[in-house]
Amino acid sequence: MIVTSVEGRPIKIDGNPRHPASLGATDVFAEAAVLSLYDPDRSKAVRRGTGVYSWDAFEAALRTQLAAERGRDGSAFAF
């Protein structure tokens, strides 16, 4: 998919002409999906409760949580 955006807001979805299956075609469902890509009320920062945190703090907290969960059910995460 190729998405055209203006100031971060997606306005048009087109198929990728280099994709062998679609050759650039889209359907009404893909074109309607553009509406779900933009939410003006979406948070622009990392939040927990009422606090605002940095992405580094989020990554540190995520690593700690993943280390605690590692191996419990055989699942693994990579990032």
Distance bins in CASP14 RR format, pairs under 12 A and 6 or more apart:
PFRMAT RR
TARGET T0000
AUTHOR 0000-0000-0000
RMODE 2
METHOD distances of the structure
MODEL  1
1 10 0 0 0 0 0 1 0 0 0 0 0
1 12 0 0 0 0 0 1 0 0 0 0 0
1 13 1 0 1 0 0 0 0 0 0 0 0
1 14 1 0 0 1 0 0 0 0 0 0 0
1 15 1 0 1 0 0 0 0 0 0 0 0
1 16 1 0 0 1 0 0 0 0 0 0 0
1 17 0 0 0 0 0 1 0 0 0 0 0
1 18 0 0 0 0 0 1 0 0 0 0 0
1 19 0 0 0 0 1 0 0 0 0 0 0
1 22 0 0 0 0 1 0 0 0 0 0 0
1 24 0 0 0 0 1 0 0 0 0 0 0
1 25 0 0 0 0 0 1 0 0 0 0 0
1 26 1 0 0 1 0 0 0 0 0 0 0
1 27 0 0 0 0 0 1 0 0 0 0 0
1 29 0 0 0 0 0 1 0 0 0 0 0
1 30 1 0 0 1 0 0 0 0 0 0 0
1 31 0 0 0 0 0 1 0 0 0 0 0
1 33 0 0 0 0 1 0 0 0 0 0 0
1 34 0 0 0 0 1 0 0 0 0 0 0
1 37 0 0 0 0 0 1 0 0 0 0 0
2 10 0 0 0 0 0 1 0 0 0 0 0
2 12 0 0 0 0 1 0 0 0 0 0 0
2 13 1 0 0 1 0 0 0 0 0 0 0
2 14 1 0 1 0 0 0 0 0 0 0 0
2 15 1 0 1 0 0 0 0 0 0 0 0
2 16 1 0 1 0 0 0 0 0 0 0 0
2 17 0 0 0 0 1 0 0 0 0 0 0
2 18 0 0 0 0 1 0 0 0 0 0 0
2 19 0 0 0 0 1 0 0 0 0 0 0
2 22 0 0 0 0 0 1 0 0 0 0 0
2 24 0 0 0 0 1 0 0 0 0 0 0
2 25 0 0 0 0 0 1 0 0 0 0 0
2 26 0 0 0 0 1 0 0 0 0 0 0
2 30 0 0 0 0 0 1 0 0 0 0 0
2 31 0 0 0 0 0 1 0 0 0 0 0
2 34 0 0 0 0 0 1 0 0 0 0 0
3 9 0 0 0 0 0 1 0 0 0 0 0
3 10 1 0 1 0 0 0 0 0 0 0 0
3 11 0 0 0 0 1 0 0 0 0 0 0
3 12 1 0 0 1 0 0 0 0 0 0 0
3 13 1 0 1 0 0 0 0 0 0 0 0
3 14 1 0 0 1 0 0 0 0 0 0 0
3 15 0 0 0 0 1 0 0 0 0 0 0
3 16 0 0 0 0 0 1 0 0 0 0 0
3 26 0 0 0 0 0 1 0 0 0 0 0
3 30 0 0 0 0 0 1 0 0 0 0 0
3 31 0 0 0 0 0 1 0 0 0 0 0
3 33 0 0 0 0 1 0 0 0 0 0 0
3 34 1 0 0 1 0 0 0 0 0 0 0
3 36 0 0 0 0 0 1 0 0 0 0 0
3 37 1 0 0 1 0 0 0 0 0 0 0
3 38 0 0 0 0 0 1 0 0 0 0 0
4 10 1 0 0 1 0 0 0 0 0 0 0
4 11 1 0 1 0 0 0 0 0 0 0 0
4 12 1 0 1 0 0 0 0 0 0 0 0
4 13 1 0 0 1 0 0 0 0 0 0 0
4 14 1 0 0 1 0 0 0 0 0 0 0
4 15 0 0 0 0 0 1 0 0 0 0 0
4 31 0 0 0 0 0 1 0 0 0 0 0
4 34 0 0 0 0 1 0 0 0 0 0 0
4 37 0 0 0 0 0 1 0 0 0 0 0
5 11 1 0 0 1 0 0 0 0 0 0 0
5 12 0 0 0 0 1 0 0 0 0 0 0
5 13 0 0 0 0 0 1 0 0 0 0 0
5 34 0 0 0 0 1 0 0 0 0 0 0
5 37 0 0 0 0 1 0 0 0 0 0 0
5 38 0 0 0 0 1 0 0 0 0 0 0
6 12 0 0 0 0 1 0 0 0 0 0 0
6 34 0 0 0 0 0 1 0 0 0 0 0
6 38 0 0 0 0 0 1 0 0 0 0 0
7 38 0 0 0 0 0 1 0 0 0 0 0
7 40 0 0 0 0 0 1 0 0 0 0 0
8 37 0 0 0 0 1 0 0 0 0 0 0
8 38 1 0 0 1 0 0 0 0 0 0 0
8 39 0 0 0 0 0 1 0 0 0 0 0
8 40 0 0 0 0 0 1 0 0 0 0 0
8 42 0 0 0 0 0 1 0 0 0 0 0
8 44 0 0 0 0 0 1 0 0 0 0 0
9 34 0 0 0 0 1 0 0 0 0 0 0
9 35 0 0 0 0 0 1 0 0 0 0 0
9 37 0 0 0 0 1 0 0 0 0 0 0
9 38 1 0 1 0 0 0 0 0 0 0 0
9 39 0 0 0 0 1 0 0 0 0 0 0
9 40 0 0 0 0 1 0 0 0 0 0 0
9 42 0 0 0 0 0 1 0 0 0 0 0
10 30 0 0 0 0 0 1 0 0 0 0 0
10 31 0 0 0 0 0 1 0 0 0 0 0
10 32 0 0 0 0 0 1 0 0 0 0 0
10 33 0 0 0 0 1 0 0 0 0 0 0
10 34 1 0 1 0 0 0 0 0 0 0 0
10 35 0 0 0 0 1 0 0 0 0 0 0
10 36 0 0 0 0 1 0 0 0 0 0 0
10 37 1 0 1 0 0 0 0 0 0 0 0
10 38 1 0 1 0 0 0 0 0 0 0 0
10 39 0 0 0 0 0 1 0 0 0 0 0
11 31 0 0 0 0 0 1 0 0 0 0 0
11 34 1 0 0 1 0 0 0 0 0 0 0
11 35 0 0 0 0 0 1 0 0 0 0 0
11 37 0 0 0 0 1 0 0 0 0 0 0
11 38 0 0 0 0 1 0 0 0 0 0 0
12 26 0 0 0 0 1 0 0 0 0 0 0
12 30 0 0 0 0 0 1 0 0 0 0 0
12 31 0 0 0 0 1 0 0 0 0 0 0
12 32 0 0 0 0 0 1 0 0 0 0 0
12 33 0 0 0 0 0 1 0 0 0 0 0
12 34 1 0 0 1 0 0 0 0 0 0 0
12 35 0 0 0 0 0 1 0 0 0 0 0
12 37 0 0 0 0 0 1 0 0 0 0 0
12 38 0 0 0 0 0 1 0 0 0 0 0
13 22 0 0 0 0 0 1 0 0 0 0 0
13 24 0 0 0 0 0 1 0 0 0 0 0
13 25 0 0 0 0 0 1 0 0 0 0 0
13 26 1 0 0 1 0 0 0 0 0 0 0
13 27 0 0 0 0 0 1 0 0 0 0 0
13 28 0 0 0 0 0 1 0 0 0 0 0
13 29 0 0 0 0 0 1 0 0 0 0 0
13 30 1 0 1 0 0 0 0 0 0 0 0
13 31 1 0 1 0 0 0 0 0 0 0 0
13 32 0 0 0 0 1 0 0 0 0 0 0
13 33 1 0 0 1 0 0 0 0 0 0 0
13 34 1 0 1 0 0 0 0 0 0 0 0
13 35 0 0 0 0 1 0 0 0 0 0 0
13 36 0 0 0 0 0 1 0 0 0 0 0
13 37 0 0 0 0 1 0 0 0 0 0 0
13 38 0 0 0 0 0 1 0 0 0 0 0
14 22 0 0 0 0 1 0 0 0 0 0 0
14 23 0 0 0 0 0 1 0 0 0 0 0
14 24 1 0 0 1 0 0 0 0 0 0 0
14 25 0 0 0 0 1 0 0 0 0 0 0
14 26 1 0 0 1 0 0 0 0 0 0 0
14 27 0 0 0 0 0 1 0 0 0 0 0
14 30 0 0 0 0 1 0 0 0 0 0 0
14 31 0 0 0 0 1 0 0 0 0 0 0
14 34 0 0 0 0 0 1 0 0 0 0 0
15 21 0 0 0 0 0 1 0 0 0 0 0
15 22 1 0 1 0 0 0 0 0 0 0 0
15 23 0 0 0 0 1 0 0 0 0 0 0
15 24 1 1 0 0 0 0 0 0 0 0 0
15 25 1 0 0 1 0 0 0 0 0 0 0
15 26 1 0 1 0 0 0 0 0 0 0 0
15 27 0 0 0 0 1 0 0 0 0 0 0
15 30 1 0 0 1 0 0 0 0 0 0 0
15 31 0 0 0 0 1 0 0 0 0 0 0
15 33 0 0 0 0 0 1 0 0 0 0 0
15 34 0 0 0 0 0 1 0 0 0 0 0
16 22 1 0 0 1 0 0 0 0 0 0 0
16 23 0 0 0 0 1 0 0 0 0 0 0
16 24 1 0 1 0 0 0 0 0 0 0 0
16 25 0 0 0 0 1 0 0 0 0 0 0
16 26 0 0 0 0 1 0 0 0 0 0 0
16 30 0 0 0 0 0 1 0 0 0 0 0
17 23 1 0 0 1 0 0 0 0 0 0 0
17 24 1 0 1 0 0 0 0 0 0 0 0
17 25 0 0 0 0 1 0 0 0 0 0 0
17 26 0 0 0 0 0 1 0 0 0 0 0
18 24 0 0 0 0 1 0 0 0 0 0 0
19 25 0 0 0 0 1 0 0 0 0 0 0
19 26 0 0 0 0 0 1 0 0 0 0 0
19 30 0 0 0 0 0 1 0 0 0 0 0
22 30 0 0 0 0 1 0 0 0 0 0 0
24 30 0 0 0 0 0 1 0 0 0 0 0
25 31 0 0 0 0 0 1 0 0 0 0 0
26 32 0 0 0 0 1 0 0 0 0 0 0
26 33 0 0 0 0 1 0 0 0 0 0 0
26 34 0 0 0 0 1 0 0 0 0 0 0
27 33 0 0 0 0 1 0 0 0 0 0 0
28 34 0 0 0 0 0 1 0 0 0 0 0
28 35 0 0 0 0 0 1 0 0 0 0 0
29 35 0 0 0 0 0 1 0 0 0 0 0
29 36 0 0 0 0 0 1 0 0 0 0 0
30 36 0 0 0 0 0 1 0 0 0 0 0
30 37 0 0 0 0 0 1 0 0 0 0 0
31 37 0 0 0 0 0 1 0 0 0 0 0
36 42 0 0 0 0 0 1 0 0 0 0 0
43 49 0 0 0 0 0 1 0 0 0 0 0
43 51 0 0 0 0 0 1 0 0 0 0 0
43 52 0 0 0 0 1 0 0 0 0 0 0
43 53 0 0 0 0 0 1 0 0 0 0 0
44 52 0 0 0 0 1 0 0 0 0 0 0
44 55 0 0 0 0 0 1 0 0 0 0 0
45 51 0 0 0 0 1 0 0 0 0 0 0
45 52 1 0 1 0 0 0 0 0 0 0 0
45 53 1 0 0 1 0 0 0 0 0 0 0
45 54 0 0 0 0 1 0 0 0 0 0 0
45 55 0 0 0 0 1 0 0 0 0 0 0
45 57 0 0 0 0 0 1 0 0 0 0 0
45 58 0 0 0 0 1 0 0 0 0 0 0
46 52 1 0 0 1 0 0 0 0 0 0 0
46 53 1 0 1 0 0 0 0 0 0 0 0
46 54 1 0 0 1 0 0 0 0 0 0 0
46 55 1 0 1 0 0 0 0 0 0 0 0
46 56 0 0 0 0 1 0 0 0 0 0 0
46 57 1 0 0 1 0 0 0 0 0 0 0
46 58 1 0 1 0 0 0 0 0 0 0 0
46 59 0 0 0 0 1 0 0 0 0 0 0
46 60 0 0 0 0 0 1 0 0 0 0 0
46 61 0 0 0 0 1 0 0 0 0 0 0
46 62 0 0 0 0 0 1 0 0 0 0 0
47 53 1 0 0 1 0 0 0 0 0 0 0
47 54 0 0 0 0 0 1 0 0 0 0 0
47 55 0 0 0 0 0 1 0 0 0 0 0
47 57 0 0 0 0 0 1 0 0 0 0 0
47 58 0 0 0 0 1 0 0 0 0 0 0
48 54 0 0 0 0 0 1 0 0 0 0 0
48 57 0 0 0 0 1 0 0 0 0 0 0
48 58 0 0 0 0 1 0 0 0 0 0 0
48 61 1 0 0 1 0 0 0 0 0 0 0
48 62 0 0 0 0 0 1 0 0 0 0 0
48 65 0 0 0 0 0 1 0 0 0 0 0
51 57 0 0 0 0 0 1 0 0 0 0 0
51 58 0 0 0 0 0 1 0 0 0 0 0
52 58 0 0 0 0 0 1 0 0 0 0 0
53 59 0 0 0 0 0 1 0 0 0 0 0
53 60 0 0 0 0 1 0 0 0 0 0 0
53 61 0 0 0 0 1 0 0 0 0 0 0
53 62 0 0 0 0 0 1 0 0 0 0 0
54 60 0 0 0 0 1 0 0 0 0 0 0
54 61 0 0 0 0 0 1 0 0 0 0 0
55 61 0 0 0 0 0 1 0 0 0 0 0
55 62 0 0 0 0 0 1 0 0 0 0 0
56 62 0 0 0 0 0 1 0 0 0 0 0
56 63 0 0 0 0 0 1 0 0 0 0 0
57 63 0 0 0 0 0 1 0 0 0 0 0
57 64 0 0 0 0 0 1 0 0 0 0 0
58 64 0 0 0 0 0 1 0 0 0 0 0
58 65 0 0 0 0 0 1 0 0 0 0 0
58 79 0 0 0 0 0 1 0 0 0 0 0
59 65 0 0 0 0 0 1 0 0 0 0 0
59 66 0 0 0 0 0 1 0 0 0 0 0
59 79 0 0 0 0 1 0 0 0 0 0 0
60 66 0 0 0 0 0 1 0 0 0 0 0
60 67 0 0 0 0 0 1 0 0 0 0 0
61 67 0 0 0 0 0 1 0 0 0 0 0
61 68 0 0 0 0 0 1 0 0 0 0 0
62 68 0 0 0 0 0 1 0 0 0 0 0
62 69 0 0 0 0 0 1 0 0 0 0 0
62 77 0 0 0 0 1 0 0 0 0 0 0
62 79 1 0 0 1 0 0 0 0 0 0 0
63 69 0 0 0 0 0 1 0 0 0 0 0
63 70 0 0 0 0 0 1 0 0 0 0 0
63 77 0 0 0 0 1 0 0 0 0 0 0
63 78 0 0 0 0 0 1 0 0 0 0 0
63 79 0 0 0 0 1 0 0 0 0 0 0
64 70 0 0 0 0 0 1 0 0 0 0 0
65 72 0 0 0 0 0 1 0 0 0 0 0
65 77 0 0 0 0 1 0 0 0 0 0 0
66 72 0 0 0 0 0 1 0 0 0 0 0
66 75 0 0 0 0 1 0 0 0 0 0 0
66 76 0 0 0 0 1 0 0 0 0 0 0
66 77 1 0 1 0 0 0 0 0 0 0 0
66 78 0 0 0 0 1 0 0 0 0 0 0
66 79 0 0 0 0 1 0 0 0 0 0 0
67 76 0 0 0 0 0 1 0 0 0 0 0
67 77 0 0 0 0 0 1 0 0 0 0 0
68 77 0 0 0 0 0 1 0 0 0 0 0
69 75 1 0 0 1 0 0 0 0 0 0 0
69 76 0 0 0 0 1 0 0 0 0 0 0
69 77 0 0 0 0 1 0 0 0 0 0 0
70 76 1 0 0 1 0 0 0 0 0 0 0
70 77 0 0 0 0 1 0 0 0 0 0 0
70 78 0 0 0 0 0 1 0 0 0 0 0
71 77 0 0 0 0 0 1 0 0 0 0 0
END
